[in-house]
Amino acid sequence: MRRILLVDDDKHEFMYVNFLLKDRYKDGFSLDYAANIADAHSLLSTKGVDVILLDDKLSRGMTSADTIPLLQKKAFNVPIIIISKDISGRHLKDRVRLGMNKVVDKFELKKELANGLLD
């Protein structure tokens, strides 16, 4: 069973991702949700996850370049996949240095999951 954490400040995105995951993996996953980094830290302190799906831009202007180092404090070796509306953003250029495993266009997420993004 895949244990997935979605970090996104939009609760509707959680419902959408949950729907996409059910369509792809049926019941072979668990999805936890954190609306911000503090919530993600709390969850990661009590649960392990296999992958983190991280919205590129959280509230207060934080980008994944800001949030990845904060997440890695609690989940150092966990793959982080960035979901972004603008995959050509300047802050996304140096994926390896920042610790991103992949950047996915938000509007292509369904196709990416269907093609095995989490496999």
Secondary structure, 3 states (H helix, E strand, C coil): CEEEEEECCCHHHHHHHHHHHHHHHCCCEEEEEECCHHHHHHHHHHCCCCEEEEECEEHHHEEHHHHHHHHHCCCCCCCEEEEECCCCCHHHCCHHHHCCCEEEEHHHHHHHHHCCCCC
